[in-house]
């Protein structure tokens, strides 16, 4: 048979990846954090996670059913949103508030903008920011486990606040024996998920490494080496860098863009932590840089092979 050159529209390189497979990998990567949250905060952590996952799936199903749209719950994206939202909540959160956050994440942030692939910001992130703004007291009711160093953990502030004068032991920070939301405390669990996501090529390491590296360098310059690990391990930086900043829809698609994106988030996070009146700035940094992603993509887009250069 005669060989022919067939010209078709891009993409020309395909693989067997699917939304369901990618979301499944994210769920697997989140399992160490889920297990750590139960071990650190008790079985109520599992209850909060189950409620947000169920609520996110139910809201997506009901919205699409009522609007007579294809029901996409099988792609597992709603499950991922529910898990990530739960990881951003304290264990003591009232369940009805968790359900409200799920509604904002799925219906307001995701479906009203057209569903997966069209949201301007990470749905779970928007759900967290809505709850933090509306129920600040409830969202900052920290539960503190027993410290491995033999001293009771902090009882009135998160490590980023109290640790400015006396940082917690690095081992406590790494294993999650301190107050915070469900998913941000155990750095070991987050790093295990990060290794899995990179190994399965679900995410690129460019954004997390650049983001965390930028904050670490700024902490070293402005405060000193004694507080670097506090700012890397003591807040939501690692979890946000691995599971929220790498969202496909709301992050750049070029390597240069990812690096710019990571540096921008690092600078904003540090500005909020160092000069602002908030101890944590990860969520706002990711949201602000999400808004710049279309411009970053446009400015860092690669030139087509043979394409004419702009004069």
Secondary structure, 3 states (H helix, E strand, C coil): CCCCCCCCCCCCCCCCCCHHHHHHHHHHHHHHHHHHHHHHHCHHHHHHHHHHHHHHHHHHHHHHHHCCCCCCHHHCHHHHHHHHHHHCCCCCCCHHHHHHHHHHHHHHHHHHHCCCCCCCCCHHHHHHHHHHHHCHHHHCCCCCCECCCCCECCCCCCHHHHCCCCCCCHHHHHHCCCCCCCCCCCHHHHHHHHHHHHHCCCCCHHHHHHHHHHHHHHHHHHCCHHHHHHHHHCCCHHHHHHHHCCCCCCCCCCHHHHHHHHHHHHHHHHHHHHHCCCCCCHHHHHHHHHHHHHHHHHHHCCCCCCCCCCC
